[in-house]
Amino acid sequence: MADSCEIAIIIPVFNEQDTIARVLTDIDRSLVEPAIVYLIADSSSDPTIPAAELAAKGIATPVRMII
């Protein structure tokens, strides 16, 4: 699916452990067209990346991490 996506959602993340799962879930539920989400990590001091990776496993929209 990622190859046929015309919509890319780019989200910078920094210390978003408490909100990233909800953000990704809401995006996934809102999309009508195929899309891909890019998370741009900025050296968080909390476990934002592991939280995002876990949340990404539970949604249909592909999520790519750029660390």
C-alpha positions in Angstrom: 0.0 0.0 0.0 2.8 2.5 0.8 3.9 2.6 -2.8 0.5 3.7 -4.1 0.1 6.5 -1.4 -0.4 10.0 -2.6 -0.9 11.4 0.9 2.1 11.7 3.3 1.5 12.9 6.8 4.6 14.2 8.4 4.6 14.6 12.2 7.6 15.9 14.2 7.6 14.2 17.6 9.4 15.2 20.8 8.4 13.7 24.2 5.0 12.5 22.9 4.8 9.2 24.8 1.5 10.1 26.4 -0.2 11.2 23.1 1.3 9.5 20.1 -0.9 6.4 20.3 -4.0 8.5 20.2 -2.7 10.7 17.4 -1.9 7.7 15.2 -5.2 6.0 16.0 -7.2 9.2 15.2 -5.3 9.7 11.9 -5.9 6.1 10.9 -9.7 6.4 11.7 -9.9 9.7 9.8 -8.3 8.7 6.5 -10.4 7.9 3.5 -7.5 7.7 1.0 -4.4 5.6 1.4 -1.7 7.4 3.2 1.6 7.0 5.0 2.7 8.6 8.2 6.2 9.7 8.8 7.2 10.4 12.4 10.3 12.7 12.6 11.9 12.0 16.0 13.8 14.7 17.7 15.9 13.1 20.5 13.0 12.6 23.0 14.0 11.9 26.6 10.9 9.7 27.1 10.0 6.5 25.3 8.2 8.2 22.4 9.6 5.8 19.8 8.7 2.6 21.5 5.2 3.9 22.2 4.9 4.9 18.5 6.1 1.5 17.3 3.6 -0.3 19.5 0.7 2.0 18.4 1.7 1.6 14.7 1.3 -2.2 15.0 -2.4 -1.7 15.8 -3.4 0.5 12.8 -3.7 -0.1 9.1 -1.9 3.1 8.0 1.8 2.5 7.5 4.1 4.5 9.9 7.7 5.1 9.2 10.1 6.5 11.9 12.8 8.9 10.9 15.2 9.0 13.9 
